[in-house]
Amino acid sequence: MYAVREEVEILKEQIKELVEKNSQLERENSLLKTLASPEQLEKFQSRLPAEVLSAEEQGGAATPAQHTRASQPPVQPLTYLG
């Protein structure tokens, strides 16, 4: 039981770090989109795979994890029960 609790704490810390990193990358992405010219955006979008473009059109930006692990199911958040 102790080992499980320790693993949960490690995973919670990793999740916290990943959430922070994701937030930072989203802010950077937003800034870059704001600063990029329409020509630069068009050139960039023409180089993206079709699956990324369709995800953006549906309102959700695809993350790098979605590109590399597209065939795997999404990770469900952990709920700590005590």
Protein Blocks (a to p, Z undefined) as FASTA:
>chain_A
ZZmmmmmmmmmmmmmmmmmmmmmmmmmmmmmmmmpcfklmmmmmmmpcfklmmmmmnopa
cdfklmmmmmpccddddddeZZ
